[in-house]
Amino acid sequence: MSSAWVGGAFGERGRCVLADNASPMTLDGTNTWVLAEPGARRALVVDPGPELVAHLDAVAGAAEEMAGSVAAVLLTHHHADHAEAARTFAERVGCGVRALDPALTLGDEGLADGDVVDVDGLELHVVATPGHTADSLSFWLPAERALLTGDTVLGRGTTMVAHPDGELGAYLGSLERLHALASEVGAASVWPGHGPVLASAVDVLDAYRAHRVDRLEQVEQAADALGLALHDPALLDHARDVVEVVYADVDPVLWPAAELSVRAQLAYLAG
């Protein structure tokens, strides 16, 4: 039996501080990543997480231990379990918040695809990976050969792509992009937004892509068996019917979340 995920130090530059917000949707809780070059005076904090005082204390303590201060807070996306405490934490430590969505930023700097965030020699490359949400970003940390994927790739299970903010076509494109990047640069691991660190980024992304193809086929077959027409304007109204077929072996308590995912898949199939 595998041990519980509790976060910790990874490589010479990463530390995961696990938030105490475990749930079926957040797995063991939100992973807040503190990154710093060895010997640096400033750190980066990725996804401060929820407004939990004990968690923010632990994140601030990790940053102080690793580097002394925080240069910036970076956000992978806007969901509250990742971004709720961003402004509070940034104001506490005296730094800005950088994100793709301008509504989330604090200060003059945002984030965009292709940006390189350089703090005391630590380089973090920004990769746009929409799909889970429209504003989802991932980060490539070349010094550790690690991909920080937010909710685009999880450490356990699969990612929710919930209609309408989640869009399956964009998500599939993001998986392809991450796979191409991981193959090109030799990414060694995935540092996710929830769940444990995963070795072999390319293999992880292969499995993610295969799962999405399989699930999409199941949804399409269920729609056909139910006599649903993909061109029907009311197709998405039948998402619950499809859930009851495709997710028949899943605890019904999870069906509402599955319904949002199925709506995204039906929207993709309808073109």
N, C-alpha and C positions, 0 to 999 in steps of 0.2 A: 504494500500500500504506500503510495507516494505521500511525502510529508506535506503539511500545509504550506502555502505560499505566504511568506512574511516580508518579502522585499529584501533589502540588504545592498551590499557593495558589489559592483560588477566592473571588471577591468580596473584601470587606474583612474578613471575619470567619471564613473557613474555610481550613483547611489539611489536606490528606490525606497521612498518613504511611503508605506502603505497606509491609506486612510481607513478609518474604522467606519466604513459605510457599505459593508457587505450586503448583497441582495442577489436574487436570481439574475438581475440585469447587470449588476456591477461585479459579479463573481466575489472574490475575496475583499474587494474594495478598489478604490481608485489608486493607481500607481502615480505618485508624484516623483518626477525624476530631477535630481540635483546633479548638475554636470559642472566639472571644473578641471582645468589642466593642472597636473601636479605642480605644486609650488605657486599657483596663481593666487591673486588677491581677491578675485571676483568670480562668482559662480553664475550659472544660468539655472532657473527653475522652470521646468516644463509641467504645466497643469497642476496648479496648487490644490485643486480639488474643491471639496465642499467646505462650508463655513463651520469647521470644527476646530475649536481653540487648541485642543491637545495636538491635533494633526499639524496645524500651522506652527505651533511651538516646535514640533519635531522637525519640520522642514527648515525652519529658521536655524535650529541647532545644527542640522546637517550642513547647511550652507556655511555657517560660521566655522564649523570644524574643518570643512574641506578648503575654504578659501578666505573666510573672513567677512565677505559681504556679497550681496546679490547685484549683478549688473542689470538683469532684466528677467521678467516673467514672460514665457512664451506659451501660447495656447495652441493645442491641436485642433480644437473646435469649441463650439459655444455651449454644449450641454452642461447643465449645472454641476454634475458630478466631477467635471473637469475644471470648469471656469468660474463657479460661483464665488470662490474666495479670492479670485485673481486681484481685484482692486484692493480689497482689504489687506491682503498680504503685501502687495506692492507698496502701498502707503506705509505699512508698518516698517518695511526694510528700506524704503526710500529709493525705489526704482520705478521704471515704466512697465507697462504691459504691452506686448506685441502680439498681434493676431491678424488673420486675414480679414476678418470682419471689423471695419472701423469702429463699430459700436462697442467693441470689447476693448479697444486700446486705451491706454493711459499714457499720455505723452505724444510726441510727434511721430514716432516710428511705428509702422505696422509690419506686416510680413507679406511676402509675395513669392510665388514660385520662382526658384532660381536664386533667391537671396542667399547670402552666406553671412551668418552671424558669427563674428570673430570677437572673442573675449579673452584677453590675456593669452593668446596663442591657441585657444580652443576654437575649432571651426565646426560649425553646425550648418549643414546645407538644407534649405527648405524645398520640400517637394509637395506640390499640390496633389492631393489624393481625394477628390470629391467622391461622394457616393453614400457613405454613412450619413454625412450631412453635406450640404453644399459648400461649407467653409472648412472641410476637413483638410488638415495638413499632416505630413509625416516629416521626419528629420533624419538626415544621414549624418552619422558621426564617424568620419573616416578613421580617426585615430584609434577607435575601438572596433572598427568594422561592424558597427551596429546600426540597425534601423529602428528608430523610435516611431511607432506606428499609431499612437493614440488608439482610437477604436476601429481603425481600418483593418487591423489584424490583432486578434486577442491571443492571450497566452493559453486559453482553454476555450473550447467550443468555437462558435462562429459568430460573426458580426451581424448585428441587427441593421438592416437597411429598411427603414420605416417610411412609407409613403405619407405625405408628399415631400418632406424635406430630403429624405433618402431617395436616391435615384439609382436603379440597378444598372442601367447602361453606363453611367458615370463610374459606378463602383467597379464593374468588370474592367473598365478601362484603367482604373487606378491599380487594380491587381496586376494587370499586364505591365503597367509602367514600373511598379515596384519590382516585379519579377525581372524585367529587363535591366533595371538598375542594379539589383542584387547580383545578377549574373555578370554584369559588366565590371563591377567594382569588387566582387568577391566578398559580399556581405556575409559575416560569420554568424550573426544572431539577430533576433528580433527582441527589442525591449518594448513591450506593449503597454497600453493604457490600463489594462486589467489582466490579472493572471500572471503566471510565471514567465520568466525569460525563456525564449525558445532558441535552440541551436539550429544551424543550417537554414538560413533564411530562404534560400531557393526552394528547398524541400517543403518548407512551411507554405510558401506561396503556391507551389504546385498543388498541394493538398487543398488549399483554399479555392483555387480555381476549379479543381475537379468537383469539389462539393457543390459549388454554385451551379455548375452545369448539370449535375445530377438532380439537384433540387428543382431547378427550372424545368427539367424534363418531367419530374413528378407532378409539378403544378400544371403543366400543359396537358399531361395525360388525365389528371383529375378533372380539369375543365372540360375536356372532351367527353369523358365518361358522364359528366353531369349535363351534357348537352349544351354547354355554354359556347356562344360564338364570340371569338376574339374581337370582332368588329362591333359588337354590341356596346352602345354608349353606357349601358348600365352594368357592364361586365364587373367593375370593381365592387358593385353592391353585393356580389355573390362570393366575396372573398371568404366569408365565414364558412360557406358550404365547402369551399376547397380546403380550408384548414381542417375541417372535420374528416376529410379523406386523407390528406397528406400527413397530418399530425395526429392520426388516430391513436398512436402509441405514446403520445406525449401528454404529460399531466395537463388537464384542461385549464389549470390556473395560468398556464403560459400561453393559452390560445389567443388572448387579446393581443399580446405582443406578436405572436405568429401571424395574426390577421393583418397587422400593419406591414409585415414583411411580404405576405402573399399579395397584398394590394400593389406593392412595388413590383412584384414579379409579373402580375397580370398587366400592369401598365406597360411594362417592358415588352411583353408578348404581343400586346395590342399595337405596339409601334407608335 
